[in-house]
Amino acid sequence: MFEVDQVLFGRIPTGDDVCRFDFNILEEAMKRMIKDKLGEVDVRMDAINNLPTPNCPTFVVAKTQANINAPPTVFRTYRSHQVRPSQCFVWQAARATSAAPTFFKPISIDRPRPAITYIDGGMGYNNPSELALNEAKRCGQIA
């Protein structure tokens, strides 16, 4: 997905007018990896713990494109104090957290409705260590 910087050669990825790399290539790679590991592509974040293979509680961070100054969106695979796991597909959460402006196109996720467009969580949360500590506290892993 990073082999050729399309913009440098004057070619823009299909369906995009501002990003350097084709999000379709990234998305397909993510889907292949998820299918290899989980057995199917469209596995929801809230269904990860129902799979026969053991899984580690996981979260990723994204920001809403409409308001990057808002708190981050945390896509979770687990339930904890006052939060539920996310309903979107694993590949959608992965795309959301990797949608770095100018590199990959944002993604619109419609589960739950209404659809929201997300960009990379690095836009304000490049180091989500504080979020990780808060999540560990929510899960009762630390006091």
N, C-alpha and C positions, 0 to 999 in steps of 0.2 A: 504493500500500500504506500510505502514511502520511496519506492525505487526511482521514480521520476517526478520532479516538481513540475507539474503541468503548466503553472503560470510562467515559469522561466522560459518555457518553449512557446508561449503564446497560445497554449491550449487550455481551456477551462473544462473541468470535469462535467460530464453530461448532467443536465438538470440543475446546474449550480452556476452562479455568476460572480462569486467572490472568494471561494475557497481554493486552497492550493492542491488538495488531495481529494480523490474520489471517495466519498463516504460509502458508496456501494461496495467497494473492495474491502474496506474495513468491516462493514456490516456482514458481508458474506464470510469473512474469516472468523468473526465472532460466532456466527451461527454454526459453522463447521466445528469449531472447538466445543461449543455447548452440546451439539449433537454427539460428538465423540465422548464427552465426559458424562452427559446426563441421559443419553439415549434418544432424545428428541430435541427439536429446536425450540418449540413454543412452550417452554416451561416457565410458569409464573414465579415471581420472587416468593410469593406466599405459599407456593407448593414445594419448594426446595426441601423442606424438612419432612415431607411425605414420601420422598423417594427412597428406594431400598438401599442406596449407597449412603454412607455417613457423610454429613456435611457440616462445615464450620459456619457459625453465624457470621454473616457478611453484610457490610453496607458499602454503598458508594454515594458520592455527593455530586449534585448538579445544581445549577442555578436556573431560575426562570428567565427566559430571554426578555420578557416584558418588563421585569423589574430586577435587575442584577443587584440592587441595593437591599433587596428583601433577604430574609434569612435563607440559608441553603435548603434544598430539598434533599432529604436523606432517604435513599431507596434501600430498604431492609429486607433480609430474608427471614427475620425472626420477630417474635412478639416479645415485648418487654413492658415495663411499667408505663401505662398510658399511651403506648404506641402499638400499632399493628404492622405486620409485614406489608410490603408494597404489593399491588395487584398486577403491575405491568410484567411483561416478559423479561427474563434475565438479559437477553440481547438488547432490549430497549434501554434498560438501566445502564448497560455497558456503553451503548452508543451515546446516551445522555451525558455520562461522565467524561466521555472522550471528545465531545463536540466543541473543541477549542476554536473560538472564532478565528477566522482566516485560514484555518487548517482543514476542519471538517464542518459540514453543514449541520445546523441544529436539527434536533429531532422533535417531532410532535408526538406526544403520548396521550392516548385517549382513555386510558384505564387508570383510575376512575374518570368518568366524564365530569366536566367538559375537558376537551383536549387542552394540553398545556405544552408550549414549546420550551425545550431545555437546551442549555449550553453547558460547557465544561464547568465543573465545580471550582476549578482553579481561578476562576474570576472572583476572587475574594476569599477562597478557601483552598489555596494551593497546598497548604500544609494543614490537613484536617485533624491534627493531633488533639486539639481541644474537643472537637466533636467526638473523637474516639474515646476520650476520657468520659465525656458525658454519656455516651452509649454504654460504656462499661458500668457506669454507676446505675443507669436505668436497668441493666440486666442483673444487677446485684453482684457483679464481679469484683468491684472495689467499693470501699466506703466513701 
